């Protein structure tokens, strides 16, 4: 990674929980995630365990 760190922790943009995706984060952060080759987003607040995979995440 460019910052020299092993891990970079960010807020997730996708959620299968009752609140669903955060559209503002999808709009603003998803392009940043894609440009920086984000491998995984972990979020524990949705009170659900999920693995999300799609063409744009």
C-alpha positions, -999 to 999 in steps of 0.1 A, spaced: 0 0 0 11 35 -6 8 45 30 31 17 41 4 1 63 -8 -35 60 -44 -26 66 -65 4 56 -99 5 74 -128 24 58 -166 26 61 -185 1 39 -209 14 12 -229 -18 8 -252 -35 33 -277 -64 32 -291 -52 65 -325 -35 70 -310 -1 64 -296 -12 30 -269 6 11 -258 41 20 -264 58 -13 -243 88 -5 -214 65 3 -220 45 -29 -219 77 -49 -189 92 -32 -168 63 -19 -173 34 -43 -152 52 -71 -125 58 -45 -126 21 -34 -123 10 -71 -95 34 -79 -75 22 -48 -81 -15 -53 -99 -20 -19 -99 -57 -12 -124 -59 17 -148 -38 37 -157 -50 72 -187 -35 90 -201 -48 122 -229 -24 129 -256 -39 106 -261 -68 130 -258 -93 102 -230 -113 86 -227 -111 49 -204 -114 20 -212 -90 -9 -198 -94 -43 -209 -76 -75 -195 -61 -106 -190 -27 -91 -177 -35 -55 
